[in-house]
Amino acid sequence: MAKIWLRRCGIAAVVWFVTAVCTVTAFAAGSLIPVGETVGIQIKMDGVLVAGLTDVQTAGGTACPARDAGLQAGDVIVDVGGRPVHSVMELLEEVERLGGADAAVTVRRDGRSRCLSVTPARDAQGGLRLGLWLRDGVAGIGTVTYLDPQTGAFGALGHGVNDEQTGVLLPVADGSVCRARIVDVKKGASGAPGELAGTFDAGDVIGCINSNTPCGIFGVISGSLGALPAPVPVGAPEEVVKGPATILACVDGQNVREYEVQIARTGMAAGAGRDLTVRVTDPDLLACTGGIVQGMSGSPILQNGKLVGAVTHVLVNDPTRGYGIFIGEMLGAAA
């Protein structure tokens, strides 16, 4: 589960997002609601990601203007010809507007801005091409870890949403959270992680996303989730011990259930989403999923009446086991 189960949006894809006001993320309550509900997640990127480079077939042979200009997979294009671009469509329109002239392209790479000059090539049909595979958003399902009952702030996934090809943490311009429903479960097996297959209505928005960090995604829930448990205290890392615990997960339609696990190790690699390991012992969950599967990222971990962490990754060779992040790491990233 290092990568959230998401449908990637490519060069030809157009994804519509419902924008909501989303400003509060700080942890304000003394306790948090452990959620465990599966939701639809849509993220519109801040800029356009270069997912890869490709050759252009021209009348004179093959060319790759982007490679010649020094563009790299993982770059985020934010400006073309002096005009900001926020989507693949806007970028292509700017290239056409320039009519084949050199284009000044501003990209973000490794936290720094670079300005490059790209000369588009004409393909065999006369169209202008840069030789790029582009992406401007993602959509899929994931699990909400907690909800602050006072502010509506939430955290989910326990790890960041990264581009599948480049591994780049996707910068967020805006995003939304929608109600979702699990329609199928692919059971995990050794060497073959399983996954939850879900569906959601992009228009049924219940919240917004305002940040994507290595410790999860964060935003504000403004609509209603399903039936929620009472708030519980937040457990500090030093309170987490080896032994029995539970996780909350939605693997059967829209029902969130509590399942038994064992915490096997703690304090392994703080901040990397691998602060602890859990082993699923609940017979019902093992029968349904084989253990931990993709889509369960963010499932809250409870121990001794406290919210102590969230599931983040599955061990590929043993789906009964997975990694987790301390809840304090998530709250620190949300602040």
Steps between C-alpha positions, in 0.01 A plus 500: 500500500787738448293641216134580560269318263430785259389538143769714339394782269708515181553743217161451342306494824286786623408481869245733656535599864249660732686766692416569863629749754771315688709690751496324838728204561653554843422251777279691741321233703633304795373182335444383144236284334658186348321462166606207280255592225593457134456815292557613144805724465555750219811717477556779249870574474667836539657503153543220245723203574740359241426128536743403223665592171415361157628537145303697243477365146569793266542528124876497553512210748462467875557783747439574866497877557446459875809280543709738287392788724596319820153413629486192722239259625381633837519867401188704572425755228346817643543753219520493119584810300450725800153366578420277800365155414278299734395208282613288207245677280635845589855388427407363156309818420802714586725291275255544212473873568875540458473349153825306497719775646739430786305467824637611835396229744528543878519180701533407866767238564630392840337802662659751262371685193678465166431674170559298184452579131313240294445503123189294414520250214227439242382143477401322179149647528627856543430528871744664741653260751750529784557127548346478848266275693311728737279468806298760690301300754413168657187335633432184698406370844663508842420484870441792739701459820360766730259789524531791741148543645555870568642619168411230247869459415590151380804293413508200268728236345798539733727544197517741211345469155791460260509477123512137398770540234733760654439461873453877535276617785213672318462871581136588576313794350164377625326173561187340631379208710186313392284223638610161370389138502713185487375275220764226495798369693806343340644279772869541573751217464875466542666702224168639375348778713122512492284808463161651571304596192266791562273739321401857575305789353735791432214739565417361845761711677520493880831680553810652352871424492757773550829316550678184392797408718721194554288430811159516331246730343316760706201728468154571640182291500198726452238233426401191691691174522333177608425401857804608700630378836559732793825699516791329674825635646811518283777264602863612508764284328643388834158365599491256208604153612529156347181304536129510417350792312221559249454677169190655347440420134226492240534188285134401464287755317467809719538340844794591724601222739761454768748218437757341729872537429827458688759778517828316445761778492508872578734795449669360188531797265308803622367727227528241222154346543667198658496591867349167596391164358162336544388144436136429422359227725128557451352194323229699324745748348739222400215315330388811312827666397784270603623777730595849388425608143530812289225747587535434875774761532390733777306243704528627860688289754357494853666368813394527864214734413720747310560588136867417451560482125389402152573213263722609210655211307461127451794260509493362147622154600259473793165678461407422861758756609543868429662822612345790685573862584467657846200733518732772633689495170176563311391779732841663472473498120151649513597791726 
